Amino acid sequence: MGELDDRVTELEVRLAFIDDTVNDLSSADAEIARRLDLIERALRDLRSDLVNMRAGLGSDPATEPPPPHY
């Protein structure tokens, strides 16, 4: 019976480590998702600023003729 108790104890210890690892990974995943949201928001803001700047310049680069060296 002692060997069985030792094996169960070893499995419980391993399970505790696995639980800790899963919790750590879950926390890391949540932090990555939060940072990704911030990056996406910043990118959206930058795109909006770029569109506004282009509109303020009054010209669309796609409609401009190519430079003379072409």
N, CA, C and O atoms as a Tinker XYZ file with bonds, in Angstrom:
   280  protein
     1  N      0.810000   -1.191000    0.000000    73     2
     2  CA     0.000000    0.000000    0.000000    64     1     3
     3  C      0.855000    1.257000    0.000000    63     2     4     5
     4  O      0.430000    2.293000   -0.512000    81     3
     5  N      2.056000    1.182000    0.567000    73     3     6
     6  CA     2.938000    2.348000    0.634000    64     5     7
     7  C      3.377000    2.819000   -0.734000    63     6     8     9
     8  O      3.495000    4.022000   -0.968000    81     7
     9  N      3.624000    1.870000   -1.658000    73     7    10
    10  CA     4.044000    2.241000   -3.012000    64     9    11
    11  C      2.918000    2.957000   -3.739000    63    10    12    13
    12  O      3.172000    3.915000   -4.469000    81    11
    13  N      1.687000    2.517000   -3.557000    73    11    14
    14  CA     0.537000    3.158000   -4.183000    64    13    15
    15  C      0.363000    4.576000   -3.651000    63    14    16    17
    16  O      0.088000    5.502000   -4.414000    81    15
    17  N      0.523000    4.741000   -2.345000    73    15    18
    18  CA     0.430000    6.087000   -1.758000    64    17    19
    19  C      1.510000    7.008000   -2.317000    63    18    20    21
    20  O      1.255000    8.182000   -2.584000    81    19
    21  N      2.712000    6.473000   -2.492000    73    19    22
    22  CA     3.807000    7.272000   -3.055000    64    21    23
    23  C      3.492000    7.691000   -4.493000    63    22    24    25
    24  O      3.755000    8.826000   -4.891000    81    23
    25  N      2.934000    6.775000   -5.253000    73    23    26
    26  CA     2.595000    7.087000   -6.643000    64    25    27
    27  C      1.488000    8.132000   -6.706000    63    26    28    29
    28  O      1.550000    9.042000   -7.534000    81    27
    29  N      0.490000    8.021000   -5.858000    73    27    30
    30  CA    -0.600000    9.000000   -5.830000    64    29    31
    31  C     -0.063000   10.364000   -5.414000    63    30    32    33
    32  O     -0.436000   11.386000   -5.991000    81    31
    33  N      0.811000   10.378000   -4.412000    73    31    34
    34  CA     1.409000   11.638000   -3.966000    64    33    35
    35  C      2.205000   12.279000   -5.103000    63    34    36    37
    36  O      2.116000   13.488000   -5.319000    81    35
    37  N      2.983000   11.471000   -5.828000    73    35    38
    38  CA     3.769000   11.983000   -6.967000    64    37    39
    39  C      2.850000   12.564000   -8.029000    63    38    40    41
    40  O      3.140000   13.622000   -8.587000    81    39
    41  N      1.747000   11.884000   -8.314000    73    39    42
    42  CA     0.789000   12.394000   -9.301000    64    41    43
    43  C      0.145000   13.699000   -8.825000    63    42    44    45
    44  O     -0.073000   14.610000   -9.623000    81    43
    45  N     -0.154000   13.788000   -7.543000    73    43    46
    46  CA    -0.733000   15.025000   -7.005000    64    45    47
    47  C      0.248000   16.190000   -7.122000    63    46    48    49
    48  O     -0.148000   17.310000   -7.441000    81    47
    49  N      1.517000   15.924000   -6.863000    73    47    50
    50  CA     2.547000   16.958000   -6.983000    64    49    51
    51  C      2.661000   17.409000   -8.441000    63    50    52    53
    52  O      2.725000   18.605000   -8.726000    81    51
    53  N      2.686000   16.450000   -9.349000    73    51    54
    54  CA     2.769000   16.789000  -10.774000    64    53    55
    55  C      1.556000   17.602000  -11.218000    63    54    56    57
    56  O      1.685000   18.565000  -11.975000    81    55
    57  N      0.378000   17.205000  -10.740000    73    55    58
    58  CA    -0.844000   17.923000  -11.087000    64    57    59
    59  C     -0.798000   19.358000  -10.563000    63    58    60    61
    60  O     -1.257000   20.279000  -11.238000    81    59
    61  N     -0.260000   19.546000   -9.389000    73    59    62
    62  CA    -0.135000   20.892000   -8.827000    64    61    63
    63  C      0.773000   21.754000   -9.704000    63    62    64    65
    64  O      0.468000   22.921000   -9.950000    81    63
    65  N      1.884000   21.190000  -10.176000    73    63    66
    66  CA     2.781000   21.927000  -11.067000    64    65    67
    67  C      2.095000   22.245000  -12.396000    63    66    68    69
    68  O      2.250000   23.342000  -12.933000    81    67
    69  N      1.343000   21.292000  -12.919000    73    67    70
    70  CA     0.619000   21.520000  -14.169000    64    69    71
    71  C     -0.412000   22.624000  -13.990000    63    70    72    73
    72  O     -0.557000   23.484000  -14.859000    81    71
    73  N     -1.124000   22.608000  -12.879000    73    71    74
    74  CA    -2.107000   23.665000  -12.602000    64    73    75
    75  C     -1.433000   25.033000  -12.542000    63    74    76    77
    76  O     -1.948000   26.004000  -13.096000    81    75
    77  N     -0.289000   25.113000  -11.876000    73    75    78
    78  CA     0.450000   26.379000  -11.806000    64    77    79
    79  C      0.867000   26.846000  -13.191000    63    78    80    81
    80  O      0.759000   28.028000  -13.519000    81    79
    81  N      1.342000   25.911000  -13.999000    73    79    82
    82  CA     1.773000   26.254000  -15.349000    64    81    83
    83  C      0.604000   26.747000  -16.193000    63    82    84    85
    84  O      0.732000   27.732000  -16.922000    81    83
    85  N     -0.522000   26.073000  -16.098000    73    83    86
    86  CA    -1.710000   26.483000  -16.850000    64    85    87
    87  C     -2.156000   27.879000  -16.409000    63    86    88    89
    88  O     -2.514000   28.706000  -17.247000    81    87
    89  N     -2.137000   28.139000  -15.123000    73    87    90
    90  CA    -2.523000   29.467000  -14.626000    64    89    91
    91  C     -1.558000   30.539000  -15.123000    63    90    92    93
    92  O     -1.981000   31.628000  -15.508000    81    91
    93  N     -0.260000   30.231000  -15.114000    73    91    94
    94  CA     0.730000   31.179000  -15.626000    64    93    95
    95  C      0.517000   31.450000  -17.110000    63    94    96    97
    96  O      0.589000   32.597000  -17.550000    81    95
    97  N      0.254000   30.400000  -17.879000    73    95    98
    98  CA     0.019000   30.568000  -19.310000    64    97    99
    99  C     -1.258000   31.359000  -19.566000    63    98   100   101
   100  O     -1.315000   32.167000  -20.492000    81    99
   101  N     -2.265000   31.133000  -18.760000    73    99   102
   102  CA    -3.513000   31.868000  -18.906000    64   101   103
   103  C     -3.299000   33.352000  -18.635000    63   102   104   105
   104  O     -3.831000   34.201000  -19.350000    81   103
   105  N     -2.526000   33.660000  -17.608000    73   103   106
   106  CA    -2.215000   35.054000  -17.297000    64   105   107
   107  C     -1.402000   35.692000  -18.413000    63   106   108   109
   108  O     -1.645000   36.840000  -18.785000    81   107
   109  N     -0.450000   34.960000  -18.940000    73   107   110
   110  CA     0.376000   35.471000  -20.040000    64   109   111
   111  C     -0.483000   35.705000  -21.274000    63   110   112   113
   112  O     -0.311000   36.707000  -21.968000    81   111
   113  N     -1.400000   34.796000  -21.552000    73   111   114
   114  CA    -2.287000   34.944000  -22.703000    64   113   115
   115  C     -3.157000   36.190000  -22.550000    63   114   116   117
   116  O     -3.349000   36.932000  -23.513000    81   115
   117  N     -3.679000   36.421000  -21.364000    73   115   118
   118  CA    -4.509000   37.603000  -21.125000    64   117   119
   119  C     -3.694000   38.876000  -21.318000    63   118   120   121
   120  O     -4.199000   39.845000  -21.885000    81   119
   121  N     -2.458000   38.895000  -20.865000    73   119   122
   122  CA    -1.589000   40.070000  -21.032000    64   121   123
   123  C     -1.278000   40.302000  -22.504000    63   122   124   125
   124  O     -1.282000   41.444000  -22.963000    81   123
   125  N     -1.009000   39.239000  -23.245000    73   123   126
   126  CA    -0.735000   39.372000  -24.676000    64   125   127
   127  C     -1.968000   39.904000  -25.396000    63   126   128   129
   128  O     -1.847000   40.769000  -26.264000    81   127
   129  N     -3.134000   39.409000  -25.057000    73   127   130
   130  CA    -4.372000   39.889000  -25.683000    64   129   131
   131  C     -4.591000   41.367000  -25.378000    63   130   132   133
   132  O     -5.017000   42.122000  -26.252000    81   131
   133  N     -4.306000   41.784000  -24.152000    73   131   134
   134  CA    -4.465000   43.195000  -23.775000    64   133   135
   135  C     -3.508000   44.064000  -24.576000    63   134   136   137
   136  O     -3.896000   45.118000  -25.081000    81   135
   137  N     -2.261000   43.628000  -24.694000    73   135   138
   138  CA    -1.269000   44.397000  -25.459000    64   137   139
   139  C     -1.637000   44.441000  -26.943000    63   138   140   141
   140  O     -1.466000   45.472000  -27.594000    81   139
   141  N     -2.135000   43.344000  -27.473000    73   139   142
   142  CA    -2.540000   43.314000  -28.872000    64   141   143
   143  C     -3.680000   44.295000  -29.121000    63   142   144   145
   144  O     -3.697000   44.980000  -30.144000    81   143
   145  N     -4.626000   44.367000  -28.198000    73   143   146
   146  CA    -5.713000   45.342000  -28.328000    64   145   147
   147  C     -5.166000   46.762000  -28.365000    63   146   148   149
   148  O     -5.623000   47.582000  -29.161000    81   147
   149  N     -4.193000   47.059000  -27.510000    73   147   150
   150  CA    -3.591000   48.394000  -27.503000    64   149   151
   151  C     -2.890000   48.691000  -28.823000    63   150   152   153
   152  O     -2.995000   49.797000  -29.352000    81   151
   153  N     -2.178000   47.703000  -29.350000    73   151   154
   154  CA    -1.478000   47.886000  -30.628000    64   153   155
   155  C     -2.480000   48.096000  -31.763000    63   154   156   157
   156  O     -2.283000   48.966000  -32.612000    81   155
   157  N     -3.540000   47.312000  -31.782000    73   155   158
   158  CA    -4.552000   47.465000  -32.828000    64   157   159
   159  C     -5.206000   48.835000  -32.759000    63   158   160   161
   160  O     -5.452000   49.461000  -33.790000    81   159
   161  N     -5.488000   49.305000  -31.545000    73   159   162
   162  CA    -6.077000   50.634000  -31.379000    64   161   163
   163  C     -5.125000   51.720000  -31.875000    63   162   164   165
   164  O     -5.538000   52.659000  -32.556000    81   163
   165  N     -3.845000   51.580000  -31.527000    73   163   166
   166  CA    -2.848000   52.558000  -31.962000    64   165   167
   167  C     -2.725000   52.547000  -33.483000    63   166   168   169
   168  O     -2.609000   53.609000  -34.096000    81   167
   169  N     -2.750000   51.378000  -34.097000    73   167   170
   170  CA    -2.666000   51.283000  -35.547000    64   169   171
   171  C     -3.877000   51.936000  -36.201000    63   170   172   173
   172  O     -3.738000   52.645000  -37.197000    81   171
   173  N     -5.056000   51.702000  -35.653000    73   171   174
   174  CA    -6.273000   52.333000  -36.177000    64   173   175
   175  C     -6.158000   53.848000  -36.100000    63   174   176   177
   176  O     -6.515000   54.556000  -37.042000    81   175
   177  N     -5.655000   54.340000  -34.969000    73   175   178
   178  CA    -5.487000   55.792000  -34.803000    64   177   179
   179  C     -4.474000   56.340000  -35.800000    63   178   180   181
   180  O     -4.694000   57.402000  -36.383000    81   179
   181  N     -3.367000   55.627000  -36.004000    73   179   182
   182  CA    -2.361000   56.077000  -36.964000    64   181   183
   183  C     -2.911000   56.103000  -38.385000    63   182   184   185
   184  O     -2.641000   57.032000  -39.145000    81   183
   185  N     -3.679000   55.086000  -38.738000    73   183   186
   186  CA    -4.288000   55.065000  -40.074000    64   185   187
   187  C     -5.232000   56.241000  -40.249000    63   186   188   189
   188  O     -5.237000   56.894000  -41.292000    81   187
   189  N     -6.023000   56.506000  -39.235000    73   187   190
   190  CA    -6.947000   57.633000  -39.292000    64   189   191
   191  C     -6.183000   58.948000  -39.428000    63   190   192   193
   192  O     -6.559000   59.809000  -40.224000    81   191
   193  N     -5.114000   59.102000  -38.655000    73   191   194
   194  CA    -4.290000   60.312000  -38.755000    64   193   195
   195  C     -3.702000   60.452000  -40.147000    63   194   196   197
   196  O     -3.658000   61.556000  -40.689000    81   195
   197  N     -3.249000   59.353000  -40.733000    73   195   198
   198  CA    -2.664000   59.392000  -42.069000    64   197   199
   199  C     -3.705000   59.811000  -43.107000    63   198   200   201
   200  O     -3.421000   60.631000  -43.980000    81   199
   201  N     -4.901000   59.251000  -43.008000    73   199   202
   202  CA    -5.978000   59.629000  -43.931000    64   201   203
   203  C     -6.288000   61.112000  -43.794000    63   202   204   205
   204  O     -6.453000   61.809000  -44.794000    81   203
   205  N     -6.368000   61.592000  -42.568000    73   203   206
   206  CA    -6.655000   63.005000  -42.341000    64   205   207
   207  C     -5.543000   63.900000  -42.879000    63   206   208   209
   208  O     -5.814000   64.962000  -43.439000    81   207
   209  N     -4.299000   63.472000  -42.710000    73   207   210
   210  CA    -3.175000   64.255000  -43.228000    64   209   211
   211  C     -3.214000   64.305000  -44.754000    63   210   212   213
   212  O     -2.989000   65.357000  -45.352000    81   211
   213  N     -3.497000   63.173000  -45.375000    73   211   214
   214  CA    -3.588000   63.145000  -46.842000    64   213   215
   215  C     -4.722000   64.032000  -47.331000    63   214   216   217
   216  O     -4.579000   64.743000  -48.326000    81   215
   217  N     -5.846000   63.989000  -46.629000    73   215   218
   218  CA    -6.975000   64.827000  -47.017000    64   217   219
   219  C     -6.610000   66.301000  -46.848000    63   218   220   221
   220  O     -7.030000   67.137000  -47.648000    81   219
   221  N     -5.847000   66.618000  -45.833000    73   219   222
   222  CA    -5.433000   67.994000  -45.598000    64   221   223
   223  C     -4.467000   68.500000  -46.651000    63   222   224   225
   224  O     -4.417000   69.699000  -46.924000    81   223
   225  N     -3.703000   67.601000  -47.243000    73   223   226
   226  CA    -2.768000   67.998000  -48.296000    64   225   227
   227  C     -3.494000   68.251000  -49.615000    63   226   228   229
   228  O     -2.964000   68.927000  -50.497000    81   227
   229  N     -4.683000   67.720000  -49.749000    73   227   230
   230  CA    -5.495000   67.973000  -50.927000    64   229   231
   231  C     -5.141000   67.139000  -52.136000    63   230   232   233
   232  O     -5.640000   67.406000  -53.229000    81   231
   233  N     -4.310000   66.157000  -51.979000    73   231   234
   234  CA    -4.009000   65.313000  -53.131000    64   233   235
   235  C     -3.921000   63.859000  -52.705000    63   234   236   237
   236  O     -3.537000   63.523000  -51.585000    81   235
   237  N     -4.289000   63.033000  -53.637000    73   235   238
   238  CA    -4.219000   61.594000  -53.415000    64   237   239
   239  C     -3.003000   61.075000  -54.165000    63   238   240   241
   240  O     -2.939000   61.227000  -55.384000    81   239
   241  N     -2.030000   60.464000  -53.480000    73   239   242
   242  CA    -0.821000   59.991000  -54.158000    64   241   243
   243  C     -1.114000   59.028000  -55.311000    63   242   244   245
   244  O     -0.322000   58.939000  -56.250000    81   243
   245  N     -2.216000   58.320000  -55.258000    73   243   246
   246  CA    -2.545000   57.360000  -56.315000    64   245   247
   247  C     -2.905000   58.069000  -57.619000    63   246   248   249
   248  O     -2.739000   57.491000  -58.693000    81   247
   249  N     -3.391000   59.301000  -57.548000    73   247   250
   250  CA    -3.792000   60.013000  -58.755000    64   249   251
   251  C     -2.709000   60.938000  -59.289000    63   250   252   253
   252  O     -2.875000   61.531000  -60.355000    81   251
   253  N     -1.612000   61.070000  -58.572000    73   251   254
   254  CA    -0.521000   61.930000  -59.044000    64   253   255
   255  C      0.237000   61.260000  -60.171000    63   254   256   257
   256  O      0.380000   60.037000  -60.179000    81   255
   257  N      0.732000   62.051000  -61.136000    73   255   258
   258  CA     1.546000   61.445000  -62.203000    64   257   259
   259  C      2.891000   60.978000  -61.633000    63   258   260   261
   260  O      3.341000   61.475000  -60.601000    81   259
   261  N      3.514000   60.035000  -62.303000    73   259   262
   262  CA     4.811000   59.569000  -61.802000    64   261   263
   263  C      5.871000   60.674000  -61.913000    63   262   264   265
   264  O      5.731000   61.595000  -62.719000    81   263
   265  N      6.904000   60.579000  -61.119000    73   263   266
   266  CA     7.973000   61.581000  -61.212000    64   265   267
   267  C      8.624000   61.551000  -62.591000    63   266   268   269
   268  O      8.507000   60.555000  -63.305000    81   267
   269  N      9.316000   62.639000  -62.978000    73   267   270
   270  CA     9.857000   62.742000  -64.332000    64   269   271
   271  C     10.906000   61.676000  -64.684000    63   270   272   273
   272  O     11.125000   61.424000  -65.869000    81   271
   273  N     11.537000   61.066000  -63.737000    73   271   274
   274  CA    12.587000   60.104000  -64.062000    64   273   275
   275  C     12.021000   58.743000  -64.496000    63   274   276   277
   276  O     12.792000   57.821000  -64.761000    81   275
   277  N     10.702000   58.603000  -64.573000    73   275   278
   278  CA    10.113000   57.329000  -65.033000    64   277   279
   279  C      9.930000   57.334000  -66.518000    63   278   280
   280  O      9.450000   56.352000  -67.084000    81   279
